[in-house]
Amino acid sequence: MRGLQEGLKKLGMAVDFTTDRDSVVDLLLLVNGCTHACLEEAYLKQGANTPFISVKGEMVDSRYVREERIPEILIKKIAELIDSPSH
């Protein structure tokens, strides 16, 4: 998480991370241990509408990536979501 936070800071993006499930957030980062993505499954069942990025083992959303590239891919995806007109 530290590398992710530092990478976003280098882009001039102030991002706060929380593990408090009761906090209101703009974006969820779901870090699953494998491709089954139990967290994503549970989140979708709740019918929540907060945008999310799901890390599933060596996948970010539904795209396979090398493990060492996960922070780089997440930084790019978070920056795109934050900069999107709907945000």
Secondary structure, 3 states (H helix, E strand, C coil): CHHHHHHHHHCCCCCCCCCCCCCCCCCEEEEECCCCCHHHHHHHHHCCCCCEEEEECCEECCEECCHHHHHHHHHHHHHHHHHCCCC
